[in-house]
Amino acid sequence: MFADDTNLTTASLNKEELQRQRRLNFDLELMHNWLLANKLTLNKDKTEYMLIGLHQRLSTVETDPILEFGDTKIKRVNHAKSLGIIIDEQLLWNNQIEAISGKVSKGIGMLRRIKNCVPKTTLIK
């Protein structure tokens, strides 16, 4: 069985603590052991991590932490989809709004195309 939508969260007030790769990798190892004990599997190829913070603070991170899950290095991303919501590293809504706007635009386009083929009462329901 796969462990879908698994999130591991850690917080730090300063970049030095955040860059302590040993702590983060230790937490990943604990999670890996828990998954194994509960007969769950994590898709290592889909596993990603994101640093979240203000732009000013993120720009002070000189090197990305090297995080590993078993023998696989985890890729850093600046946005990810979690439970249907796009989250970015600054907790801005731009990517989510763009995604929803695109879906709404497609729906409106479909309604325009079918408006002459379908009775008005059907479109209003």
N, C-alpha and C positions, 0 to 999 in steps of 0.2 A: 504494500500500500504506500502511496506517496503522501508526503506532508505538504499539501498545497497551501499557498499563502502564509508561509511561516515567516515571522519577523523577529529579529533579535535587536533590541534597542539598548544603547548605552549612552550615558550623558557625561559631559565634561565641561568644566568652566574654563579650562585653558588648553591650548594646543599641545603642551608638553604631555599632559595626561592622556589626551586623545591619541597621540602618536605612540603611546606605549603599546606596541604591537603584541607583546607577550600577553597582556591582559585580554585584549580582544581575541587573539587566537585561542587563548585558554577557554574563554566563553564559548567560542565556536566548537572547541573540542568537547566541552560539556554537553552542548546541544547535540552534537554528533552521537555521543554515547547514549543520550536520552532517546534519540530517534531509533538507534539500534535496539535498545532495550525494549522499546515499544513496537518493534517490528515495522518501523516506518523508514522510508527512503527519501532523501532529498536529491533533487536533480541538480547535480553540481554544475552542469553547463548553463543552467538558468539562474544560478545563484549570483547575486550582485550586492554591492554595498553602496551607501550614499552617506556623505558627510552633510549634515544640516546645520545651517547657521546664517548669520548676517554676511553679506558680501564682503564687508571689511574684514571680518574674522576669517572667513574661508580663504581670502587672498593671502593670509599670513601662513597658511599651511604650505610649507616648502616642498615636502615630498609626500606622496600618497602613502598611507600605511599599507604594508604588504600583508594582506590577510589571506589565510589559506584554510581550506576545508579538506582535511585529509591531504592528498598530494596535489590538489587543484588550487591554483591561485584564483582569488575572487576579484572580479572586475569592478572598478569604480564607475558609477554612473552619476549623471547630474539630475536625472529624473527617472521615476519608475511608477508603474501602475500597481496599486495595491487595493484589492477589493473593489475594483472598478473606478478608483479615483487616481488621477495622475498627481503625484507628489513630486515637487522639485526641491533642490537643496536649499532654497531660500524660503520655502513654504509659500510661494506665490501661486496664484491661480491661473496664470497665463496659458500654460499647456492644457489644463483641464477645460478652460473656456474655449480654446481653439478646437479641441476635440468635440465638445458638445455643439459648438456653432456649426461645425461641419456636418454633424448628424442632423441637426435641425434644418440646415440649408437643403440637404438631400430630401428630407421629408416634404418641405415646402415645394421643392421642384417637382416631386412626384404628384402632389396635390394639384399643381398647376397643369401638369400634363393630362391628368384624368378628369379635370373639372367639367369638360364638355362631354365626356363619355358616361358619366355617372349622375344620377338624379341629385339635385341639390340637397335633398333631405338625407341622403346617405352620407354626404360629405360633412354635414353639420353634426351628425350623431356622435 
